Amino acid sequence: ISSRALHETYLYEYKAKSVVKLKAGGRSATGFQVLGASGKQYTMTNRHVCDGLTRHGDKIAWYQEEEKGGTLAVIYRDRDADLCLLEGIPNLRPLGVAGQAHKRESVYLVGHPGGRGLSFERGHLVQKTNIYLRNYCYNKPKFYCNFYYASYHLNAISYGGNSGSPILDKFGNVVAV
């Protein structure tokens, strides 16, 4: 067995346990655990996932390995960055977050395409675009005032239900959603 295959097995077995299926109103997507600066744990996904799933109520159900774990409330939505924070899930290890990723870097998309079981797709970052939001302070904490974020184009296969999936670098840290 190759060292890359062993590495990918480690990422799948160890890091993928932090990735959950999110469901509400017959729709599904993906979310994952992160640790906030305060030390509090959250479930992260895309804002459009939260908007689509919460049309049918205030709570979003989460599943791991097809077993329903409970429901989560939305904590915060960011329209510009298309991110959403939900309540954290107890006893799930959060994923680390990388500072940045680089063009041609190998990445891994971990998600629940079509609401099915966990999928693990390898790809590469094809393009990176830095976006600068100047004076981005409306209804935001002060540290958001002058904010950079990166937009990535990758060549991994993605399907409906992968929205909210973490994109992991070779170390298993989140580089994008």
C-alpha positions, 0 to 999 in steps of 0.5 A: 500500500502506498504512503499516499493511500495510508495518508488518505486512510488516516484523513478519512478515518480520523478527520472525517468523524468531525463531518456530519449530515444536516437535514431538514424538510427533506433536504440535506447538506454537510456540516463540520465541527470547528473551535471558535476563538473563545474555545467554544465548539460550533458546527459550520456549514454554508449560509445558503444551507442554513437558509434552505434548511431553516425554511421548515423550522428553527432547528436543523437535524444532524446525523452521523453514520446514518444515526440521528444525533439531535438538532442544532439551532443557527447561531450566526449567518454571514451572507457575504462569506456564505458561512453559517455557524450552528450550535456545536455537537458534544463529543465530536472533535473539531477540525483545525483551520489552516491559514491559507492554501496554495494553487496546485495543492492537493485537497480533500472534499469530505461530505454527504453528496445527495444525502448519502453516506460520507464521501471522500474526494481528492482534488487540487486547488486550481485557482485562488482569488483574494477578495478584500472587503474594506469598511466591512463593519455593518452589524459586525464586530470590529475585527471584521472591518477590513477583511480578506477572504479567499475564493478557491476553484478546485477540481474535486467532484462535488454533488448536491448535498456537498454544500457545507463540506470542509475542504481539507489540506494534506494535514486534515485542516480546513482551508475552505467550505 
